[in-house]
Every structure is written in structure tokens, then in C-alpha cells.
Amino acid sequence: MDDPYKELAGSLREQIAGYTRNAVSGITSELGTITATGVKLDQFKHEIQDYLVADFPVTLKFPAFHLLGTTTSLIDAEGNPLGESSQRMRFDFEESEIEDVNINLAAGLKPGDRVVVLNCNGGKDVIVMCRVVSSGG
């Protein structure tokens, strides 16, 4: 006699696989290059000028850390020191958190940057997800 639990597990596995296939169908990723007026995908011959850029609202968490530096009490309008600086000092910072920080990927992209792009809605929309660099920097 067949195990009904194995049959149920097999049925659930097939359903989940089907849902997953449907959820990601039409979504592909590829590499591209930012141009002066858009993004050029490696596997598509035309530049895309109307594209989306991922937005990453985050909470920034800082561990406890310290920095070494000096202090200067008076500065001019440009921020240059007017007087003597203190001796080197250690500045200790406690663990802290800043909410509602927005990482503005779009502002940091420059022509020539290599990017990972998602194709969505059957290729009607492209989303630049991140900039990529070689492992050597």
C-alpha cells in the first residue's frame, strides 16, 4: 500500500515548483553597461533609455568603534582650520542605529559602470539592481 504522506508531500512539492516557475517566469538577469543616456545590455543590441533602478531603504547599524584624530575649534567658511589642532586623540563611538537611510544607487552610476539588470514583464521593464566590479577591484 502506498504511503499517503509521501503522496501528499510529492503533490505539495509539485505545486510549490509550479508556483515558483510561474513567479519567476519572464524574469531574467544579465549584465549590462551604463551609458551616458541609458543602459546597454550585453545580450540586446539597443540601448535602453527608459529603465528603473532598485531602491534600497535600509536601517544602518553601526557596531561600537573608535577613530583616531585631532580637534580644531575654529574654522573658516570653507571648513579649514584657523588655529592649532589638538594632540592626537581617540574618539569612541557606541553601537548605534539610523533608520530610514536610503542607498541612492542611481546617483552613483556613471557611464562605463557594469551592472546586473533584471528583465521583467516579458522584457518591457528592466531594473538595474547593482553595480558589479571584478574581484581585483
Residue pairs with C-beta under 8 A, 6 or more apart in sequence:
26 119
26 120
26 121
26 122
26 123
27 118
27 119
27 120
28 118
28 119
29 116
29 117
29 118
29 119
29 129
30 41
30 42
30 43
30 116
30 117
30 119
31 41
31 42
31 114
31 115
31 116
31 117
31 132
32 39
32 40
32 41
32 42
32 114
32 115
32 116
32 117
32 126
32 128
33 39
33 40
33 42
33 112
33 113
33 114
33 115
34 109
34 110
34 111
34 112
34 113
34 115
34 128
35 47
35 111
36 111
37 47
37 49
38 47
38 48
38 49
38 50
38 51
39 47
39 48
39 51
39 115
39 117
39 126
39 128
40 46
40 47
40 48
41 48
41 117
41 126
48 126
51 117
51 125
51 126
51 127
51 128
52 125
52 126
52 127
52 128
53 105
53 106
53 109
53 127
53 128
54 105
54 127
54 128
54 129
54 130
55 102
55 103
55 105
56 102
56 103
56 105
57 100
57 101
57 102
57 103
58 101
58 102
58 103
59 97
59 98
59 99
59 100
59 101
60 97
60 98
60 101
61 95
61 96
61 97
62 93
62 95
62 96
62 97
62 98
63 95
64 92
64 93
64 94
64 95
65 92
65 93
66 90
66 91
66 92
66 93
67 90
67 91
67 93
68 88
68 89
68 90
68 91
69 88
69 89
69 91
70 85
70 86
70 87
70 88
70 89
71 85
71 86
71 89
72 81
72 82
72 83
72 84
72 85
72 86
73 83
74 81
74 82
74 83
75 81
75 82
76 82
105 128
105 130
105 131
106 128
108 131
109 115
109 128
109 131
113 131
114 131
114 132
114 133
115 128
115 129
115 130
115 131
115 132
116 128
116 129
116 130
116 132
117 126
117 127
117 128
117 129
118 126
118 127
118 129
119 125
119 126
120 126
120 127
